[in-house]
Amino acid sequence: MLGISDYGSFCLAIVLFLALPGPGTLALLTSTAKGGFRAGAAATFGLIAGDQVLLWLAVGGVAALLASHPTAFRLVQYGGAAYLAWIGLRLLLAKPGDASPIRIEPRDYARQAFLITLLNPKAIAFYMAFFPLFINPATHRGAITFAAMAATIALITLAYCLTLCAFAQSVSNKVRRHRRLAACLQKAAGIFLIGFGIRLGSN
């Protein structure tokens, strides 16, 4: 599809990464807790805007590599698979309370979420590793392929985050009551990512 390899897996990976706790998720939940659904929705658009800035910065590097060094691009694909496996390993070894708290003031939720996303330096490295895994060098269509990937990420993020906002209070309460369950889910996500990296790296 438009030069994207295994579009179904691409969408599944986006959902998985959205489900993993991180600065964006914490900003979203904090905004919703302080200002309700409208605040969470505003934060959602801030997160999407920040993500789009970072992913297009990453696209510039990936596109240049794909055009000028096809062999190096394949090496980056393998490196991306290894990076996913490394993230999975970190999730497996993570201890409770490792995540840094996110400070959200009860105003300008969209702007705060946007800045929190932009100030996450790991995001560009993530996108640099993520995009090459799903690009078919033989059928890619340049900017059209990247635009389709960016739009897919934005739409899935919008649907996921707005759904999370709608259920944020109950979700946060359940997580607090079932910390062991949350830890188990995190370990399961780590195992999935390791397997996902191995699968992509062996293609």
C-alpha positions as CSV (number, residue, x, y, z in Angstrom):
1,M,0.0,0.0,0.0
2,L,1.7,3.2,-1.3
3,G,5.1,1.7,-0.6
4,I,4.3,0.7,3.0
5,S,5.3,-2.9,3.8
6,D,2.8,-4.8,5.9
7,Y,0.3,-2.0,6.5
8,G,-1.6,-4.0,9.1
9,S,1.5,-4.6,11.2
10,F,2.4,-0.9,10.8
11,C,-1.0,0.1,12.3
12,L,-0.7,-2.5,15.1
13,A,2.7,-1.2,16.0
14,I,1.4,2.3,16.3
15,V,-1.4,1.2,18.7
16,L,1.1,-0.8,20.7
17,F,3.5,2.2,21.1
18,L,0.6,4.5,22.0
19,A,-0.5,2.0,24.8
20,L,3.0,2.1,26.3
21,P,3.3,4.6,29.2
22,G,5.4,7.7,28.3
23,P,5.5,11.5,28.6
24,G,2.7,11.9,26.1
25,T,0.4,9.5,27.8
26,L,1.1,11.0,31.2
27,A,0.5,14.5,29.8
28,L,-2.8,13.4,28.4
29,L,-4.0,11.7,31.5
30,T,-2.9,14.6,33.7
31,S,-4.7,17.2,31.4
32,T,-7.9,15.1,31.5
33,A,-7.8,14.8,35.3
34,K,-7.4,18.5,35.7
35,G,-9.7,19.9,33.0
36,G,-11.9,17.0,31.9
37,F,-12.5,15.7,28.4
38,R,-12.0,19.1,26.7
39,A,-8.6,19.5,28.3
40,G,-7.6,16.0,27.3
41,A,-8.8,16.6,23.7
42,A,-6.7,19.8,23.6
43,A,-3.7,17.9,24.9
44,T,-4.3,15.3,22.2
45,F,-4.0,17.8,19.4
46,G,-0.9,19.2,21.0
47,L,0.6,15.7,21.1
48,I,-0.3,15.1,17.5
49,A,1.2,18.4,16.4
50,G,4.5,17.7,18.3
51,D,4.6,14.2,16.9
52,Q,4.2,15.5,13.3
53,V,7.1,17.9,13.7
54,L,9.4,15.2,15.1
55,L,8.4,12.5,12.6
56,W,8.9,14.9,9.6
57,L,12.3,15.8,10.9
58,A,13.0,12.0,11.0
59,V,11.5,11.6,7.5
60,G,14.1,14.0,6.1
61,G,16.9,11.8,7.4
62,V,15.3,8.6,6.3
63,A,14.5,9.9,2.8
64,A,18.0,11.2,2.3
65,L,19.4,7.9,3.3
66,L,17.0,5.9,1.1
67,A,17.8,8.0,-1.9
68,S,21.6,8.1,-1.7
69,H,22.6,4.9,0.2
70,P,20.2,2.0,-0.4
71,T,22.6,-0.5,1.3
72,A,23.0,1.8,4.3
73,F,19.2,2.1,4.4
74,R,18.9,-1.7,4.8
75,L,21.4,-1.6,7.7
76,V,19.2,1.1,9.3
77,Q,16.3,-1.3,8.9
78,Y,18.2,-3.9,10.9
79,G,19.2,-1.3,13.4
80,G,15.6,-0.3,13.8
81,A,14.6,-3.9,14.5
82,A,17.3,-4.1,17.1
83,Y,16.1,-0.8,18.6
84,L,12.6,-2.1,19.0
85,A,14.0,-5.2,20.7
86,W,16.1,-3.0,23.0
87,I,13.0,-1.0,24.0
88,G,11.3,-4.3,24.8
89,L,14.2,-5.4,27.0
90,R,14.1,-2.1,28.9
91,L,10.3,-2.6,29.5
92,L,11.0,-6.1,30.8
93,L,13.7,-4.8,33.2
94,A,11.9,-1.6,34.3
95,K,11.2,-1.2,37.9
96,P,8.0,0.4,39.3
97,G,8.2,4.2,39.5
98,D,10.8,4.5,36.8
99,A,8.7,6.9,34.8
100,S,9.3,10.6,35.4
101,P,6.3,12.7,36.5
102,I,4.8,15.2,34.0
103,R,3.9,18.6,35.3
104,I,0.8,20.1,33.7
105,E,-0.6,23.5,34.7
106,P,-4.4,24.0,34.5
107,R,-4.2,26.2,31.3
108,D,-3.0,25.9,27.7
109,Y,-3.2,22.2,27.6
110,A,-2.5,21.9,23.9
111,R,0.6,24.1,24.1
112,Q,2.0,22.2,27.1
113,A,1.4,18.8,25.5
114,F,3.1,20.1,22.3
115,L,6.2,21.2,24.2
116,I,6.4,18.0,26.2
117,T,6.4,16.1,23.0
118,L,9.0,18.3,21.3
119,L,11.3,18.1,24.3
120,N,11.4,14.3,24.1
121,P,14.7,13.9,22.3
122,K,14.2,10.1,22.0
123,A,11.3,10.6,19.7
124,I,13.3,11.5,16.6
125,A,15.6,8.5,17.2
126,F,12.5,6.3,17.5
127,Y,11.0,7.6,14.3
128,M,14.3,7.2,12.5
129,A,14.3,3.5,13.6
130,F,10.6,3.0,13.1
131,F,9.9,4.3,9.5
132,P,12.6,2.2,7.7
133,L,11.0,-1.0,9.0
134,F,7.9,-0.4,7.0
135,I,9.2,1.1,3.8
136,N,9.6,-1.1,0.7
137,P,12.6,0.3,-1.1
138,A,11.3,-1.2,-4.4
139,T,7.8,0.3,-4.3
140,H,8.1,3.4,-2.1
141,R,6.8,6.6,-3.6
142,G,8.8,9.2,-1.7
143,A,6.8,11.9,-0.1
144,I,3.5,10.2,-0.8
145,T,4.6,7.1,1.2
146,F,5.8,9.2,4.1
147,A,2.7,11.3,4.0
148,A,0.5,8.2,4.1
149,M,2.5,7.0,7.1
150,A,2.3,10.3,8.9
151,A,-1.5,10.6,8.3
152,T,-2.0,7.0,9.6
153,I,-0.1,7.8,12.8
154,A,-2.1,11.0,13.3
155,L,-5.5,9.4,12.8
156,I,-4.7,6.4,15.0
157,T,-3.3,8.7,17.7
158,L,-6.4,10.9,17.5
159,A,-8.8,7.9,17.9
160,Y,-6.7,6.3,20.6
161,C,-6.1,9.4,22.7
162,L,-9.7,10.7,22.5
163,T,-10.9,7.2,23.6
164,L,-8.4,7.3,26.4
165,C,-9.6,10.7,27.5
166,A,-13.2,9.5,27.6
167,F,-12.2,6.7,30.0
168,A,-9.2,8.4,31.7
169,Q,-10.7,8.6,35.2
170,S,-11.7,4.9,35.3
171,V,-8.4,3.9,33.7
172,S,-6.3,5.8,36.2
173,N,-8.3,4.4,39.1
174,K,-7.9,0.8,37.8
175,V,-4.1,1.3,37.3
176,R,-3.8,2.6,40.9
177,R,-5.8,-0.4,42.2
178,H,-4.0,-3.0,40.1
179,R,-0.4,-2.0,40.0
180,R,0.6,-5.6,39.6
181,L,-1.6,-6.0,36.6
182,A,-0.1,-2.8,35.1
183,A,3.4,-4.2,35.6
184,C,2.4,-7.5,34.0
185,L,1.0,-5.6,31.0
186,Q,4.2,-3.7,30.7
187,K,6.3,-6.9,30.7
188,A,4.0,-8.4,28.1
189,A,4.5,-5.4,25.9
190,G,8.2,-5.8,26.3
191,I,8.1,-9.4,25.2
192,F,5.9,-8.4,22.2
193,L,8.4,-5.7,21.2
194,I,11.3,-8.1,21.4
195,G,9.5,-10.6,19.2
196,F,8.4,-7.8,16.9
197,G,11.9,-6.6,16.4
198,I,13.2,-10.2,15.7
199,R,10.4,-10.7,13.2
200,L,11.1,-7.5,11.3
201,G,14.8,-8.0,11.4
202,S,14.5,-11.5,9.9
203,N,12.5,-10.3,6.9
